[in-house]
């Protein structure tokens, strides 16, 4: 069914649920998992500012890859750099480039005002991706352990 799964992770606690679900799907289907972390930057009037340093990005990625491998899943990691406004398109593009059969994203709950000002990455990916998307539940909301 699935040969290649891509799970996108960020530094939020929601990444644990997404990695766990991607691992469960991979074990059920024999798929390999690619772990993507988008190291975000923002543009100011004069320069582009990284929102996390390289060590932080690598730590988030390494934690997810190690977790999957410890669970017996073939996994590799990839860091991509993008502006905050390009995160969703970057995730979709990497899924397409890697010919992923399934894209797993973690939950992000935000207030109404924040969602109106800036749409969620998950919403943008779901609406624009050519890859099937699976949204992981928040920890403690029915995810198998």
C-alpha positions in Angstrom: 0.0 0.0 0.0 2.5 2.6 1.1 6.2 2.3 0.1 7.4 5.8 1.1 6.1 7.9 3.9 7.2 11.5 4.7 6.6 12.9 8.1 7.2 16.6 8.6 8.4 17.6 12.1 8.9 20.9 13.8 10.1 21.7 17.3 6.7 21.6 18.9 5.6 18.7 21.1 3.1 17.7 18.3 6.0 16.1 16.5 5.9 13.1 18.8 2.4 12.2 17.7 3.3 12.6 14.1 6.4 10.5 14.3 4.7 7.8 16.3 1.9 7.6 13.7 4.3 7.5 10.8 6.2 4.7 12.5 3.0 2.7 13.0 2.0 3.1 9.4 5.4 2.1 8.2 5.4 -1.0 10.3 2.0 -2.0 9.0 2.9 -1.5 5.4 6.7 -2.1 5.2 7.3 1.5 4.1 10.4 3.6 4.6 10.0 6.9 6.3 11.6 10.2 5.4 11.7 12.7 8.2 11.6 16.4 7.1 12.3 19.3 9.2 11.9 22.8 7.7 14.3 25.2 9.3 12.3 28.4 9.1 13.4 31.9 8.5 11.6 35.2 8.4 12.3 38.2 6.2 12.8 41.7 7.8 13.3 44.9 5.9 17.1 44.4 5.8 17.8 40.7 6.1 16.6 37.2 6.5 16.6 35.9 10.1 16.7 32.2 11.1 14.2 31.2 13.7 16.3 28.4 14.9 20.0 27.6 14.7 21.4 24.6 12.8 22.1 22.7 16.0 18.4 23.0 17.1 17.2 21.9 13.7 19.5 18.9 13.6 18.5 17.9 17.1 14.8 17.9 16.2 15.5 15.8 13.1 17.9 13.4 14.8 15.4 12.7 17.6 12.7 11.7 15.2 14.9 9.6 13.0 16.4 7.8 16.1 12.9 7.2 17.4 11.8 5.6 14.2 14.9 3.5 13.8 14.6 2.3 17.5 11.1 1.1 16.6 12.5 -1.0 13.7 11.5 1.4 10.9 13.8 2.3 8.0 14.2 6.1 8.3 16.3 8.9 7.0 16.3 12.7 7.7 16.3 15.8 5.6 16.5 19.4 6.6 15.1 22.1 4.2 15.4 25.8 4.6 12.4 28.1 3.9 10.8 31.3 4.8 7.8 30.9 7.2 5.5 31.8 4.3 7.0 28.9 2.2 6.8 26.1 4.8 3.7 24.4 3.4 4.9 24.6 -0.2 8.3 23.2 0.8 6.7 20.2 2.6 4.5 19.5 -0.4 7.4 19.9 -2.9 9.6 17.5 -0.8 6.8 14.9 -0.7 6.5 15.1 -4.4 10.2 15.0 -5.1 10.6 11.9 -2.8 7.5 10.3 -4.4 6.0 9.8 -1.0 2.8 7.8 -1.0 1.7 9.4 2.4 2.5 12.6 4.2 2.1 12.6 8.0 1.7 16.0 9.8 1.3 16.8 13.4 -1.6 18.7 15.0 -1.4 22.4 15.8 -4.2 24.0 17.7 -4.3 27.8 17.5 -6.8 30.5 18.4 -9.2 31.9 15.9 -7.4 35.2 15.6 -4.1 33.6 14.9 -5.7 31.3 12.3 -7.3 34.3 10.5 -4.0 36.2 10.4 -1.9 33.2 9.3 -3.4 29.9 8.0 -2.0 26.7 9.6 0.7 24.9 7.7 -1.4 21.7 7.9 -4.4 23.4 6.2 -2.2 24.7 3.4 -0.5 21.4 2.8 -3.8 19.5 2.8 -5.3 21.8 0.2 -2.3 22.0 -2.1 -0.5 18.7 -1.9 -0.8 15.9 -4.5 0.2 13.4 -1.8 -2.3 11.8 0.6 -2.1 13.5 3.9 -2.7 11.9 7.3 -3.1 14.3 10.3 -1.9 12.8 13.5 -4.1 13.2 16.6 -2.8 15.2 19.5 -1.1 13.1 22.2 -3.6 11.4 24.5 -6.5 11.7 22.0 -6.7 8.1 20.8 -3.2 7.6 19.3 -2.0 4.0 19.9 1.1 3.8 22.0 
